């Protein structure tokens, strides 16, 4: 599928949300850098805390069909309701069948790159999870997931931004604590101190080179010096960040462990993330988007668009796992999530419409992986949400809270997810 076809797939709202994400760069970068008054101020300790995991948050935008990404091959209803797009069970003939992860769930052919991470107990699949909310709107669902509240409220900062606000930096004098890789800052990171949106890590800076670049950098530094904070500090941090990132050879980065990142935007983003983490400059969180999961028509679970996306996702995560593993970096946790799932029913266009429950992927040395974690609700008619969707039996915030409190150094989970109706549960996500 061409990039033009990719841009045309999905519902009208999803296409509008994607354009809105692209256009939001100026405002969200200003929000992150300037720290407006509505961001909660928390006094944290001024000591280093370098034993924490770096958090990599991957948002799969568009609503992932979890029943394709993690196949419930023992559910007869799955095959009855999806006569043309279901992934065949592991004991079927041919190559387009699932590879069993356990007695009930399997990976589609395009995601078998993740089997090594799964066998190493570093990959956890959390099925039938999400955020309880009746909305089927991409815009609303993304907002609720990224700010971390189940109902419309007053939160504007993201859960990862609030984590950074309420947690001591791992490096006391770090000028860059988090990065949103993309043309605009992900809402997940909004509110985070020392946070920037950067589309091309290798090209961040002024679009000039040599002596003139240094002269202009000095001129900008002098220009903002007389101003009061937060503008002065924001400008200073940005200029220091340009120097800092310029010293990292992103373009020439050589992965370890025979890792080969796909030649894709997501592959480039995760490869840059590996280089950034290994540079040890105090970055604690990275947010990345993988777009295009709104598969209303010609979903292509095998031989189509969703197969391409799943292959891109799995090969990139597998490369990241091999790269960091060979570098003995055991201090990184990756979490992949999406705004909602898809209908259990296949529609008339061989696609799936907006649903409810979906899944998460968690990967890292600290993750208690090698399993599919779920309170499986079943796919029979009486077991479905609203008569058509996978039910949510695990709150995605429970997964995040456990990772952030046990491996992210967060000691204020009530500020991580301040929704009054939410009480976190320990699921055993961390090894």
Buried (B, 14 or more C-beta within 10 A) or exposed (E): BEEEEBEEBBBEBBBEBBEEBEEBBEEBBEBBBBBEEEBEEEEBEEEBBEEBBBBBBBBBBBBBBBBBBBBBBEBEBBBEBBEEBBBBBBEEEEEBBBBBBEEBBBBBBBBBBBBBBBEBBBBBBBBBBBBBBEBBBBBBBBBBBBBBBBEEEEBBBBBBBBBBBBBBBBBEEBBBBBBBBBBBBBBBBBBBBBBBBBBEBBEBBEEEEEEEBEEEBEEBEEEBEEEEEBEEBBBBBBBBBBEBBBEBEBEEBEBBEEBBBBEBBBBBBBBBBBBBBBBEBBBBBBBBBBBBBBBBBBBBBBEBBBBBBBBBBBBBBBBBBBBBBEBEBEBBBBBBBBBBBBBBBBBEEBBBBBBBBBBBBBBBBBBBBBBBBBEBBBBEEEBBBEEBBBBBBBBBBBBBBBBBBBBBBBBBBEBBBBBEEBEBEEBEBBB
